[in-house]
Amino acid sequence: MSDILGVWVVLPAVVAIAVVLYSREVISALLAAMLCAEGLLLIGQGQTILAAPAAVVSRSLAVFQSEGNVKVLAFSLLIGAFLALIRYSGGVAATVRRLIAMGLTNSPRRAGLLSYIVGLALFIESNLSILTAGIVARGLFDRFGMSRARLAYIVDATAAPVCILLMMNAWGVFVYALIQNQGVANPGDVLLGTIGYNFYAWIALALAFYTVWTGRVHGALANFEKTALVCASTADENHIQGRSRYMLLPFAALLTTMLVGLYLTGDGDMRSGDGGLSILFAVLVGSGIAYALLRADKQYRHTELMDLSFKGIGELLPMVMILMLSIALGSSMKALGTGVYIASVAGEHLPLLAIAPLVFLSGAIVAFTTGTSWGTFAIMIPIAVPLAVATGLPIDLLVAAALGGGVFGDHCSPISDTTVVSALAAGCDVLDHVWTQLPYALFGALLASVAYLLVGIF
């Protein structure tokens, strides 16, 4: 389709950005971008643009034809019930008090370190890393007057970078297959070689650690910190005697079920496991444990627990709508060929030293406009590998640039599922998370671009 429409295939991305900046509301921006994308597809097929609204509806409904999409959307709803049960149980507040009493998290720095370390430790699955770090640290950040936007930044800036560096996960298997499909004789060696060249991922982790260790925040995030208030404990809010086991046991059940699910669905190899199915069952088991504990201790009646569960689900409906529309828009732009067009334009007539920086930039733009790291890798690696072969540059250098660009674009994109899940886990607005993380991501990308340029020179 990009052969027919040319530069017009980038218009939906421009529309999405413009509407977000004007309205500061994501759903309207996604709908406007989808309407534009479907209209362009109809024009390219020689059909009337008047059918665009119907095409938007069809594209949105098509999201549910994918089992993987349904798993992600169902998880995003059900996690609302899980969060509501442990929040109203008083378990979060009790756990915070216990951690502080033990001296493990008795300062803002230690509270931040907890979320940072948890994010690094659970590199096997990015959503699990984000979810765990966000939920565990929520109460601590509230206790010390740190903003939820800061928490969202920390969990987002650790999850994807550590997953793309270590890659002992589904990302690693996926990237390995993409490299192998390009006829590379030693894809495993290339995969290992990307670790040292993935400058953005290392810089993102370093910036997050700097924020945690020094307590300093910059840009829009500093404004959120000025207005952050210490939240009242959920135990006092609910007038029940919260116990730390109301949070710790459901969470242990969720984590264990997730890991077991990855092992079983991967036939003994957790890296090959079905992350979507595993985390969906994990949330169900965790919610069931929370329900059982509260019923056994007669803290709530059955009807009250069901009401709380549906209240939690209802609170996340806007997030799930954003996620669904993001997936649909990504599908529309894939059909347009937006990512392929951007990559091909950036790859033409480049001086040798500029190739790695521009592969990084191309990956960033593709990820930002489509909202998917996976899709970016699928587009960029088949471009990066032949480009490396043709120019004599190291394959692992250009593959790393493509991977780092994908993670950077994903960090900046308001339509990225990782962005949405990070905001969900931390309990802050999606756009607030995007604006507060953007200066850090842009600074990291600038440093990474300079590093790629220096590699090209020397």
C-alpha positions as CSV (number, residue, x, y, z in Angstrom):
1,M,0.0,0.0,0.0
2,S,2.9,2.4,0.7
3,D,3.9,2.0,-3.0
4,I,0.6,3.6,-4.0
5,L,0.1,6.2,-1.2
6,G,3.7,7.2,-0.7
7,V,4.4,9.7,2.1
8,W,0.7,9.8,3.0
9,V,1.0,6.5,4.9
10,V,2.6,8.5,7.8
11,L,-0.5,10.8,8.1
12,P,-2.3,8.7,10.7
13,A,0.7,9.0,13.1
14,V,0.7,12.7,12.6
15,V,-3.0,12.9,13.2
16,A,-2.7,10.9,16.4
17,I,0.1,13.1,17.8
18,A,-1.7,16.3,16.8
19,V,-5.0,15.3,18.5
20,V,-3.2,14.1,21.6
21,L,-1.4,17.5,21.9
22,Y,-4.6,19.4,21.3
23,S,-7.0,17.4,23.5
24,R,-4.7,15.7,25.9
25,E,-7.0,12.7,25.6
26,V,-5.8,9.4,24.0
27,I,-9.0,7.7,22.9
28,S,-10.1,10.6,20.6
29,A,-6.6,10.6,19.1
30,L,-6.7,6.9,18.4
31,L,-10.1,7.1,16.8
32,A,-9.1,10.0,14.7
33,A,-5.9,8.2,13.6
34,M,-7.8,5.0,12.8
35,L,-10.4,7.0,10.8
36,C,-7.5,8.5,8.8
37,A,-5.7,5.2,8.3
38,E,-8.8,3.4,7.2
39,G,-9.7,6.2,4.8
40,L,-6.3,6.0,3.2
41,L,-6.6,2.2,2.9
42,L,-10.0,2.7,1.1
43,I,-8.5,5.3,-1.2
44,G,-5.6,3.0,-2.0
45,Q,-8.1,0.2,-2.9
46,G,-10.1,2.6,-5.1
47,Q,-13.1,2.6,-2.8
48,T,-15.1,5.5,-1.3
49,I,-13.8,7.2,1.8
50,L,-17.3,7.4,3.1
51,A,-17.0,3.7,4.3
52,A,-14.1,4.7,6.7
53,P,-16.3,4.8,9.9
54,A,-17.6,1.3,9.1
55,A,-14.0,0.1,8.4
56,V,-12.9,1.5,11.8
57,V,-15.6,-0.6,13.5
58,S,-14.6,-3.7,11.6
59,R,-10.9,-3.2,12.4
60,S,-11.7,-2.7,16.1
61,L,-13.8,-5.9,16.1
62,A,-11.1,-7.8,14.3
63,V,-8.8,-7.3,17.4
64,F,-10.9,-10.0,19.1
65,Q,-10.2,-12.5,16.4
66,S,-6.7,-12.9,17.7
67,E,-6.4,-15.2,20.8
68,G,-3.3,-13.3,21.9
69,N,-5.2,-10.0,21.9
70,V,-8.1,-11.5,23.8
71,K,-5.7,-12.8,26.5
72,V,-4.1,-9.4,26.9
73,L,-7.4,-7.5,27.1
74,A,-8.9,-10.0,29.5
75,F,-5.8,-9.8,31.7
76,S,-6.0,-6.0,31.6
77,L,-9.6,-6.2,32.9
78,L,-9.2,-8.9,35.5
79,I,-6.1,-7.3,37.0
80,G,-8.5,-4.6,38.1
81,A,-10.4,-7.0,40.3
82,F,-7.1,-8.3,41.7
83,L,-5.9,-4.8,42.5
84,A,-9.2,-3.9,44.1
85,L,-9.3,-6.9,46.3
86,I,-5.8,-6.4,47.7
87,R,-6.3,-2.6,48.0
88,Y,-9.5,-2.8,49.9
89,S,-8.2,-5.7,52.0
90,G,-5.8,-3.4,53.8
91,G,-3.0,-5.7,52.7
92,V,-1.0,-3.1,50.9
93,A,-0.9,-0.7,53.8
94,A,-0.1,-3.6,56.2
95,T,2.8,-4.7,54.0
96,V,4.1,-1.2,53.7
97,R,4.1,-0.9,57.5
98,R,5.8,-4.2,57.8
99,L,8.6,-3.4,55.3
100,I,9.2,0.0,57.1
101,A,9.3,-1.7,60.5
102,M,11.9,-4.2,59.2
103,G,14.0,-1.3,58.0
104,L,14.1,-2.6,54.4
105,T,12.1,0.3,52.9
106,N,12.3,3.1,55.5
107,S,13.3,5.8,53.1
108,P,12.3,7.1,49.7
109,R,15.6,5.7,48.2
110,R,14.9,2.2,49.5
111,A,11.3,2.3,48.3
112,G,12.6,3.3,44.9
113,L,15.2,0.6,45.0
114,L,12.6,-2.0,45.7
115,S,10.7,-1.2,42.6
116,Y,13.9,-1.0,40.5
117,I,15.3,-4.4,41.7
118,V,12.0,-6.2,41.3
119,G,11.8,-4.8,37.8
120,L,15.2,-6.1,37.0
121,A,14.7,-9.5,38.6
122,L,11.6,-10.5,36.7
123,F,13.2,-10.1,33.3
124,I,11.5,-13.3,32.0
125,E,8.3,-11.4,31.1
126,S,8.0,-7.6,30.7
127,N,4.3,-7.4,31.8
128,L,5.0,-9.5,34.9
129,S,8.0,-7.2,35.8
130,I,5.9,-4.0,35.4
131,L,2.9,-5.4,37.2
132,T,4.9,-6.8,40.2
133,A,7.1,-3.8,40.7
134,G,4.2,-1.3,40.3
135,I,1.9,-3.1,42.7
136,V,4.5,-3.8,45.4
137,A,5.8,-0.2,45.5
138,R,2.5,1.7,45.2
139,G,1.9,2.0,48.9
140,L,5.6,2.8,49.6
141,F,5.6,5.7,47.1
142,D,2.4,7.0,48.6
143,R,3.8,6.7,52.1
144,F,6.9,8.8,51.2
145,G,5.0,11.4,49.1
146,M,6.5,10.3,45.8
147,S,4.3,10.6,42.8
148,R,2.7,7.6,41.0
149,A,4.2,9.1,37.7
150,R,7.7,8.5,39.1
151,L,6.8,4.9,39.9
152,A,5.4,4.4,36.4
153,Y,8.6,5.8,34.9
154,I,10.8,3.5,37.0
155,V,8.9,0.3,36.2
156,D,8.7,1.2,32.5
157,A,12.4,2.2,32.3
158,T,13.5,-1.2,33.8
159,A,11.1,-3.8,32.3
160,A,11.7,-3.5,28.6
161,P,15.4,-2.6,28.7
162,V,16.3,-5.5,30.9
163,C,14.2,-7.9,28.9
164,I,15.8,-6.8,25.6
165,L,19.3,-7.0,27.1
166,L,19.1,-10.5,28.8
167,M,16.5,-11.9,26.3
168,M,16.1,-15.2,28.2
169,N,12.4,-14.7,27.5
170,A,9.9,-14.7,24.6
171,W,11.6,-11.6,23.1
172,G,14.9,-13.6,22.8
173,V,13.2,-16.5,21.0
174,F,11.4,-14.1,18.7
175,V,14.5,-12.0,17.8
176,Y,16.6,-15.2,17.4
177,A,14.0,-16.5,14.8
178,L,14.0,-13.2,12.9
179,I,17.8,-13.2,12.7
180,Q,17.9,-16.8,11.7
181,N,15.3,-16.2,8.9
182,Q,17.8,-13.7,7.4
183,G,20.2,-16.6,6.7
184,V,22.7,-15.7,9.5
185,A,24.8,-18.7,10.2
186,N,25.3,-17.9,13.9
187,P,22.2,-16.1,15.2
188,G,23.0,-17.0,18.8
189,D,26.3,-15.2,18.6
190,V,24.6,-12.1,17.0
191,L,22.1,-12.1,19.8
192,L,24.8,-12.1,22.4
193,G,26.7,-9.4,20.5
194,T,23.7,-7.1,20.7
195,I,24.0,-6.8,24.5
196,G,27.1,-4.5,24.4
197,Y,25.7,-2.4,21.5
198,N,22.2,-1.8,22.8
199,F,23.2,1.6,24.2
200,Y,19.6,2.9,24.8
201,A,18.7,0.0,27.0
202,W,21.8,0.5,29.2
203,I,21.3,4.2,29.4
204,A,17.6,3.8,30.3
205,L,18.5,1.6,33.2
206,A,21.2,4.0,34.3
207,L,18.9,7.0,34.2
208,A,16.2,5.1,36.2
209,F,18.9,4.1,38.8
210,Y,20.1,7.7,39.0
211,T,16.5,8.8,39.7
212,V,16.1,6.2,42.4
213,W,19.5,6.7,44.1
214,T,19.6,10.5,44.1
215,G,15.9,11.2,44.4
216,R,16.2,13.9,41.8
217,V,13.6,14.3,39.1
218,H,13.5,16.6,36.2
219,G,11.1,18.1,33.6
220,A,7.4,17.4,33.9
221,L,8.1,14.8,36.5
222,A,9.4,17.4,38.9
223,N,6.0,19.2,38.8
224,F,4.2,16.0,39.7
225,E,6.6,15.5,42.7
226,K,5.8,18.9,44.0
227,T,2.1,18.1,44.2
228,A,2.4,14.5,45.3
229,L,0.6,13.9,48.6
230,V,1.0,11.1,51.1
231,C,-2.0,8.8,50.7
232,A,-4.0,7.6,53.6
233,S,-3.5,3.9,54.3
234,T,-6.0,1.6,52.7
235,A,-6.6,-0.1,56.1
236,D,-7.8,3.2,57.6
237,E,-9.8,4.0,54.5
238,N,-11.6,0.6,54.7
239,H,-12.1,0.4,58.5
240,I,-10.8,-3.2,58.6
241,Q,-7.8,-4.7,60.2
242,G,-5.5,-5.2,57.2
243,R,-2.9,-7.9,57.3
244,S,0.2,-8.2,55.1
245,R,-0.8,-11.7,54.0
246,Y,-3.8,-10.3,52.2
247,M,-1.3,-8.9,49.7
248,L,1.7,-11.2,50.0
249,L,-0.1,-14.5,49.6
250,P,-2.2,-13.5,46.5
251,F,0.9,-12.0,45.0
252,A,3.0,-15.1,45.7
253,A,0.2,-17.2,44.1
254,L,0.2,-14.9,41.0
255,L,3.9,-15.0,40.6
256,T,4.2,-18.7,41.1
257,T,1.3,-19.5,38.7
258,M,2.9,-17.2,36.1
259,L,6.2,-19.0,36.3
260,V,4.6,-22.5,36.3
261,G,2.4,-21.4,33.4
262,L,5.5,-20.3,31.4
263,Y,7.2,-23.6,32.1
264,L,4.2,-25.8,31.2
265,T,3.2,-23.9,28.0
266,G,6.9,-23.8,26.9
267,D,7.3,-27.6,27.4
268,G,9.9,-27.1,30.0
269,D,11.5,-23.9,28.5
270,M,10.1,-20.8,30.2
271,R,11.5,-18.6,27.4
272,S,9.2,-20.3,24.9
273,G,6.1,-20.2,27.2
274,D,2.8,-18.4,26.4
275,G,3.1,-15.2,28.5
276,G,-0.4,-14.0,27.7
277,L,-2.1,-17.3,28.8
278,S,0.2,-17.7,31.8
279,I,-0.4,-14.2,33.2
280,L,-4.2,-14.5,32.6
281,F,-4.4,-17.6,34.7
282,A,-2.0,-16.1,37.3
283,V,-4.4,-13.2,37.8
284,L,-7.3,-15.5,38.2
285,V,-5.5,-17.6,40.8
286,G,-4.2,-14.5,42.7
287,S,-7.7,-13.0,42.7
288,G,-9.1,-16.4,44.0
289,I,-6.6,-16.5,46.8
290,A,-7.4,-12.9,47.8
291,Y,-11.1,-13.7,47.8
292,A,-10.7,-16.8,49.9
293,L,-8.5,-15.1,52.5
294,L,-11.0,-12.3,53.0
295,R,-14.0,-14.6,53.2
296,A,-12.2,-17.0,55.6
297,D,-11.4,-14.1,57.9
298,K,-15.0,-12.7,57.5
299,Q,-13.7,-9.3,56.5
300,Y,-16.2,-9.0,53.6
301,R,-19.4,-10.8,52.5
302,H,-19.5,-12.5,49.1
303,T,-21.6,-9.8,47.6
304,E,-19.3,-7.1,48.8
305,L,-16.3,-8.8,47.4
306,M,-18.0,-9.2,44.0
307,D,-19.0,-5.5,44.1
308,L,-15.3,-4.6,44.8
309,S,-14.1,-6.8,42.0
310,F,-16.4,-5.3,39.4
311,K,-15.6,-1.8,40.7
312,G,-11.9,-2.6,40.1
313,I,-12.7,-3.9,36.6
314,G,-14.7,-0.8,35.9
315,E,-11.9,1.5,36.9
316,L,-9.7,0.0,34.2
317,L,-12.2,0.1,31.3
318,P,-10.7,3.3,29.9
319,M,-7.2,1.7,29.9
320,V,-8.5,-1.4,28.2
321,M,-10.3,0.7,25.6
322,I,-7.0,2.5,24.9
323,L,-5.2,-0.8,24.6
324,M,-7.8,-2.2,22.2
325,L,-7.8,0.8,20.0
326,S,-4.0,0.9,20.1
327,I,-3.9,-2.7,18.8
328,A,-6.4,-1.9,16.1
329,L,-4.5,1.2,15.0
330,G,-1.3,-0.8,14.8
331,S,-3.1,-3.3,12.5
332,S,-4.3,-0.4,10.3
333,M,-0.9,1.1,10.0
334,K,0.7,-2.3,9.3
335,A,-1.8,-2.7,6.4
336,L,-0.8,0.8,5.2
337,G,2.9,-0.2,5.3
338,T,3.8,2.8,7.5
339,G,6.7,1.1,9.2
340,V,8.2,-0.3,6.0
341,Y,8.0,3.0,4.3
342,I,9.7,4.9,7.2
343,A,12.5,2.3,7.3
344,S,13.1,2.3,3.6
345,V,13.2,6.1,3.4
346,A,15.7,6.3,6.2
347,G,17.8,3.6,4.7
348,E,18.5,5.3,1.4
349,H,21.8,7.0,0.5
350,L,23.3,7.0,3.9
351,P,27.0,7.6,4.7
352,L,28.5,4.7,6.5
353,L,28.9,6.3,9.9
354,A,25.2,7.4,9.9
355,I,23.8,4.0,9.3
356,A,23.6,2.8,12.9
357,P,22.2,6.0,14.3
358,L,19.5,6.1,11.5
359,V,18.6,2.4,12.0
360,F,18.1,3.3,15.7
361,L,16.0,6.4,14.7
362,S,14.0,4.4,12.2
363,G,13.2,1.7,14.8
364,A,12.1,4.5,17.2
365,I,9.8,6.1,14.7
366,V,8.2,2.7,13.7
367,A,7.7,1.8,17.4
368,F,6.3,5.2,18.2
369,T,3.8,5.3,15.4
370,T,2.7,1.7,15.7
371,G,2.9,1.3,19.5
372,T,4.5,-2.2,19.3
373,S,8.1,-3.3,19.9
374,W,7.4,-6.8,18.5
375,G,6.1,-5.3,15.2
376,T,9.1,-3.0,15.1
377,F,11.6,-5.8,15.4
378,A,9.7,-7.8,12.7
379,I,10.1,-4.8,10.4
380,M,13.5,-3.5,11.2
381,I,15.6,-6.7,11.6
382,P,15.0,-7.9,8.0
383,I,16.2,-4.4,7.0
384,A,19.2,-4.2,9.5
385,V,20.8,-7.6,8.6
386,P,21.0,-7.1,4.8
387,L,22.1,-3.5,5.4
388,A,25.0,-4.8,7.6
389,V,26.0,-7.4,5.0
390,A,25.9,-4.9,2.2
391,T,28.0,-2.3,4.1
392,G,30.3,-4.5,6.0
393,L,29.2,-3.2,9.4
394,P,28.8,-5.7,12.2
395,I,25.4,-7.4,12.1
396,D,25.1,-7.3,15.9
397,L,25.6,-3.5,15.8
398,L,22.7,-2.8,13.5
399,V,20.4,-5.4,15.1
400,A,21.1,-3.8,18.5
401,A,20.3,-0.4,17.0
402,A,17.0,-1.7,15.7
403,L,16.2,-3.3,19.1
404,G,17.1,-0.2,21.0
405,G,15.2,2.0,18.7
406,G,12.1,-0.2,19.2
407,V,12.4,0.1,23.0
408,F,12.9,3.9,22.8
409,G,9.9,4.4,20.5
410,D,7.8,2.1,22.7
411,H,8.8,4.3,25.8
412,C,7.6,7.5,24.1
413,S,4.4,6.2,22.5
414,P,1.0,6.8,24.1
415,I,-0.4,3.9,22.1
416,S,2.1,1.3,23.3
417,D,0.8,-1.5,25.4
418,T,3.8,-1.3,27.6
419,T,3.1,2.4,28.3
420,V,-0.5,1.6,29.2
421,V,0.4,-1.4,31.4
422,S,3.0,0.7,33.2
423,A,0.5,3.4,33.9
424,L,-2.0,0.8,35.0
425,A,0.4,-0.9,37.4
426,A,1.5,2.4,39.0
427,G,-2.0,3.8,39.1
428,C,-1.5,7.0,37.1
429,D,-2.9,8.5,34.0
430,V,-1.5,7.3,30.7
431,L,-0.7,10.7,29.3
432,D,0.8,11.8,32.6
433,H,3.2,8.9,32.3
434,V,4.0,9.7,28.7
435,W,4.8,13.4,29.3
436,T,6.8,12.7,32.5
437,Q,8.9,9.9,30.9
438,L,9.5,11.6,27.6
439,P,12.4,13.9,28.7
440,Y,14.3,10.9,30.1
441,A,13.6,8.8,27.0
442,L,14.7,11.6,24.7
443,F,17.8,12.3,26.6
444,G,18.7,8.6,26.6
445,A,18.0,8.4,22.9
446,L,20.3,11.4,22.3
447,L,23.1,9.7,24.2
448,A,22.5,6.5,22.4
449,S,22.6,8.2,19.0
450,V,25.9,9.8,19.8
451,A,27.3,6.4,20.9
452,Y,26.2,4.8,17.6
453,L,27.8,7.7,15.7
454,L,31.1,7.3,17.6
455,V,31.1,3.6,16.9
456,G,30.7,4.4,13.2
457,I,33.6,6.9,13.3
458,F,36.0,4.7,15.2
